[in-house]
Structures are given as C-alpha cells and as structure tokens.
Amino acid sequence: FGKARAFVGVGIGLPAHSAQRCLSTGNPMMKQHRMAQDERRHAKPGRIAYAQNGSAIGRQADSPFSALCPRNVVDQVKLEIAHHEDQQHLGAKWATESRITGGLRIVTHSKFAIAIDCRRAHQIADFGQFRRFGFAFREVLGKVFSKGDGTGTVTPFQAVSTALASTVGVGNIAGVATAIHLGGPGALFWLLVSGLFGMCTKFCEIAVAMHYREKDAGGTMRGGAMYVLKNGLGLPWLGAIFALLTSLAAFGIGNMVQANSVADAVQATFGISVQVTGVILMAVVALVILGGIRRIVEVTQYLVPFMCIVYFLGALFIILRNAGEVPHAVSLVIEGAFTGSAAVGGFAGATVAQALRLGIARGLFTNEAGLGSAPIVHAAAVTDHPVRQALYGIFEVFIDTFVVCVVTGLVILTTGAWEEGLTGAALSARGFELGLPGAWGQGIVTVGVLLFAFSTLIGWSFYGETSIVYLLGRKAVLPYRLLWIGAIWMGATGSLQLVWQVSDTLNGLMAVPNLVAILGSAGLIRKLIKEFFSGSYSQS
C-alpha cells in the first residue's frame, strides 16, 4: 500500500464506476448522506444507520467500518453504504470490485455497496516483514519449547508447525518446477517478491483472526476469516461463504490431490499399488485426525522440522556440489524476471509477463498468504496478544518461500534439469537425480512428497473441520473427519484433473472474503501493532 490511494467498491449490481461516483461530493448519494447526519447520530452503537427510504448510510464511530481508515492512517475517508432497490439497475449479476493503486484487482459478489476513499494511506502493517523480521525470528526460535502465556488450545510453535504442515507441501516441489518450466528462471524472482508481500499479508490475517477468535462447545479455540467477518465486520453471511469455500477446497487441494501425489510417487519408486498406498494412508491419517487438534499438533511439531531439514540438507548438498553454477543460476533468475528467457534445449522460452504471472501465482499457492487458511490454526494458539502469534506468520512464509522454494529452484537451475522440457514433480525429481549419486535423488523427492503430502492431509483437515463447526456446529466434527478419511481412498485411486481445477478455483475464491476481512480490520491491525510494541496491554 505505502502512500497509495486505495479504493474499495462492493455492491449488488452496483458497477465499479457507480461505486466510485459515490465518493463525489456532488453525487445524490453523498447529498443523501449529508442530509442524514442527524439520523445517523441517533443510531445505536455498532449498528448500521438507515435513512427513511431504507438506504444504509453509515455506522457509529465504534463500528469496524469506521476503524477501517483511522485518522492516524489516512488524511480523508468517505464512507457510503447504499442499498439499491432499483431492480432494473440491479440486473441479474451482482458485482464486487476492489482496486488498489498498483494493479491489484479482485471481482466477486456481495450485498451492499461500500465505497471507501483512503488518500495517502500508510501501509497497514508498517512494513513489519522488514522492520520486525529479527524480532519475529527471536520470538519463534527463542520460544520453541515455550507453552505460551494467555489463553488458547495449542502452543505457539505447535500452531506454526501445523500451518507449515499445510503450506509446505507438494506445491513446493511441483509448484516451483511448474513456474520455472512455464515462466522461465525469472519466475523464481517473482515468487520471492510474492513471498515478501505474503509475509505482511499473513501477519495481518493472523492478527485479526486471533483478536476475534472464540471457543466452541467442546472448548477448542476457533478462529479465521469467518469469525472476523461475523464478530468484527458484522457480515456473518460472508463468513459463511468463506467457511463453505474452505470446507470444499479442503477436500480437493488438502486431501485428494495430496493422496494422489503420494500414491503415484510410491508406485513409481517402490512399485506398490495405489490401492495399498490408499489403505495405509487412510489408516495413518485416521490415527492422527480422530484425536483432534491436540493429536494433530503433537505430530506436526516433530514431523515438520524433520521433513524440512531432510529436504533442505539434500538440496543444499546438490547446490554446494554445483556451487560453480550458482552465480549463473542467479543471473538467469534476475535477467529472466526483467527481460524474459530465451528458448534453450527442451525449454520453450518465456516472456516477462509469463515469469511475473506464474511466479506470483505459484508463490501464493505455496505460502497460502491471503487465502485465510493458516489463521484458522494460529487462532488456536496460546498467546497473550494477537500480534505475538502473528509474528509466527512472518517466520512461516520465510521458511516456505525463502528456504524450501528457493533451494528447490536452485537445484533445478544448477543441475540444468530445467532445460530438459520436464514439468511439475518430475522436473524436481530430475534435478535431484542429476545432483545426487545413485538412487538418492529419486528417494529424496519421493520421501519429500510422502511427508509433505501427509502433513498437508492432517493440517488441512483441521481447516475444513473448523469451517464445518462454523456452519453446522460441534456435532458435525466426527462425520466430517470420517468423510475426510474416506476421501483419501478416492484421491489415491482416482484421476484428479478436474479436482485440481476445481480446487484451484475454490482456493482463489477463498481469498476474496479473507481480503475483505483484512481490509475491513486495517484500523484494528494498526492499533494492535502499536499496542503490542509499546507494551500498553494487559497480559492475560
């Protein structure tokens, strides 16, 4: 954001240009807004104030919307909430559009028209991924064995381990390779850029999720974008949409796709049938997830560090073995990011636009920053302040993007595997085969896929479970877990091209209500950051 001009327009059938015109002082809607000043003053605290004709015209000062752009963040804020009754104007399609100077554009659906003009806004998180990077690392690594202070269900490190279990997955092996195959070496540069911004995004989404979390009937702490939208912004229906998207996406990208990757890798390496792999995977996952979040985190707090270290050491050995190629690989990444990559060997070449698009897309896919998934498990952590746990989000994206993704990319580039025309996990496997002696290369990739996919299976199960609890209550937990276990068999033994496509779509749609939750809580985020680093809060 920086000192950018931000505009957000949300509406039922209200085109973006119409929403933008709401900000004009000469617009009838703004005149109506001024005429209704007296009515708004008498509105109940925290409730939408309505004009006589039924139009929603604003909120009281303690409303989340009024906190969206606080005085210390922006110089001018104009807020208009309009409910259009003209059915001809509404039409059949309802549009939501968000624009932020710099090119971010999101389109979805909503019910009210909200227009916000924030001029010369400072960045919400105060560039925390840079200014607070050292503090975040000291907070995480210095308290690995700490149980934390305050309320919660799991320890802070267990929460970040489970979040990493879900993000450090097949996408780190196959996703990076696909980005390089289609976008050239330059895609790795833009993947890292997306990680830099992803640190800030994940920090913000975790902070607000921690602030609005709540306990369910069984005593488990639950949180996420759905609770922010319900408890913070007064949009429970949008929270329900996010929960529905998450619960469905979980079965795709978090379950069947992972099971399919494991079954294929084990069959190719060890010759074990996909049916046998499916049964074994079902049994192992059942042992973990039927024990709930406490058993999940007990596994991930040991599994995630182990799998990351094994994979990292294998990749580091290859990079050091090909140390002479590292400078050339780095030059390929930088040149490809700004000038494109020429065709070579089996690589067809790539433009700058391809490198940028694929690098950012794969980066967001691997670290999940902005999707709203990781805050679901972070919200269960024991902590005395939301920002303290949000710092773990910076660490999480760093490990996922700047460690695992980078070493994967360097293995592919320094060994020359990227020139052979392969893609996906096969390209990563080829890089390890060329870099390690004997069958070690294929073994490292197979074990990596196995562990990464398994960790994603158990991590995403909690994301889907929390979403179902939001929609249907605690009674739906056991049926959901059993359905989750059964879906593993379908994934391991079936063909999942359609599942991949649907899952990608659902994942993308998850980002929309999550970003609404983040932008709608901008003022709260600034307040929490100032409160935490000034020490002006009471520890619970």
ABEGO torsion letter per residue (X at the ends): XEBBBBBBBBBBGBBAAAAAAAABAABAAAAAAAAAAAAAAABBBGBBBBBAAGBBAEBBAABAAAAABBAAABABBBBBBBBBABAAAAEABBBBBBBBBGGBBBBBBBABBBBBBBBGBBBAAGGAAAAAAAAAAAAAAAAAABAEBEBEABBAAAAAAAAAAAABBAAAAAAAAAAAAAAEAAAAAAAAAAAAAAAAAAAAAAAAAAAABBBBAAGBBBBEAAAAAAAAAGBAAAAAAAAAAAAAAAABAABAAAAAAAAAAAAAAAGBBAAAAAAAAAAAAAAAAAAEAAAAAAAAAAAAAAAAAAAAAAAAAAAAAAAAAAAAAAAAAAAAAAAEBBBBEABAEBBAAAAAAAAAAAAAAAAGBGAGAAAAAAAABBBABAAAAAAAAAAAAAAAAAAAAAAAAAAAAAAGAAAAGBBEAAAAAAAAAAABBEAAAAAAAAAAAAAAAAAAAAAAAAAAAAAAAAAAEAAAAAAAAAAAAAAAAAAAABBAAAAAAAAAAAAAAAAAAAAAAAAAAAAAAAAAAAAAAAGBBBBX
